[in-house]
Amino acid sequence: MRPDTMEKVQLFRCYTVLIKGKERKDTIFIALANETCDEPKIRMNKVVRSNLRARLGDVVSVHRCPDVKYGKRVHILPVDDTNIEGVTGNLFDAFLKHNSTDNPPTTPESPISVGFLTPDSPVSRVSS
């Protein structure tokens, strides 16, 4: 997003924003300024567009999302239809196992809908 546009809508560098796309899809990301971006447009990478089910040129809305918390404990649900180009095998083992815990804490907490996953966030896999 252009720096002057970010200033107009009171977004600053590294603010967490929520992008809403079509089909009721949304995702969070960190806002960054980009001088080469045209005035009414934003730049998103292929992964963000895929999460939003958006194509190049689609209209999306950008909202401030100040209350995003860090995940204290993350449960990963199984997905059967995951197909990532060039990646074979178990995705949990390939990408998340280094954060996993054999005995996740059992303290009840209210779940959050969005959050950041950090290297210190314990991850557990939910069996299907």
DAJO-V32676 format. One record per residue. N is the residue number from 1. PHI is phi in whole degrees, -180 to 180 (* if undefined). NEAR is the number of other C-alpha atoms within 12 Angstrom. Layout:
# DAJO-V32676
n phi near
N PHI NEAR
N PHI NEAR
This chain:
# DAJO-V32676
n phi near
1 * 29
2 -66 24
3 -60 24
4 -70 21
5 -67 24
6 -61 28
7 -67 16
8 -61 13
9 -94 18
10 58 16
11 -108 26
12 -121 23
13 -53 21
14 73 17
15 -71 24
16 -85 25
17 -126 30
18 -107 27
19 -107 30
20 -108 26
21 -110 27
22 -83 19
23 58 12
24 58 14
25 -96 19
26 -147 26
27 -153 33
28 -109 33
29 -160 31
30 -97 26
31 -79 31
32 -131 25
33 -84 24
34 -145 20
35 -65 16
36 -84 15
37 -80 18
38 -67 15
39 -54 17
40 -88 20
41 -110 23
42 -127 29
43 -107 30
44 -133 29
45 -81 14
46 -62 13
47 -66 16
48 -64 25
49 -61 27
50 -65 18
51 -62 22
52 -88 28
53 58 22
54 -109 26
55 -113 19
56 -58 18
57 92 13
58 -70 17
59 -90 20
60 -130 28
61 -116 22
62 -116 30
63 -131 23
64 -67 25
65 -138 23
66 -78 19
67 -102 16
68 -80 21
69 -105 19
70 -85 19
71 -70 23
72 -82 26
73 -153 31
74 -123 31
75 -111 26
76 -100 22
77 -87 15
78 -70 15
79 -130 14
80 -83 11
81 -96 7
82 -73 14
83 -137 12
84 -109 13
85 -57 8
86 80 7
87 -114 13
88 -123 13
89 92 13
90 -81 17
91 -66 23
92 -61 24
93 -65 17
94 -71 13
95 -117 16
96 -119 23
97 -61 21
98 -62 18
99 -99 26
100 -76 27
101 -123 19
102 -75 13
103 -123 12
104 -66 19
105 -61 17
106 -109 9
107 -71 10
108 -72 9
109 -137 11
110 -75 9
111 -70 15
112 -108 16
113 -83 16
114 -134 21
115 -176 24
116 -95 23
117 -98 21
118 -110 18
119 -60 18
120 -90 17
121 -76 24
122 -71 26
123 -119 29
124 -129 26
125 -97 25
126 -92 16
127 -73 11
128 -87 8
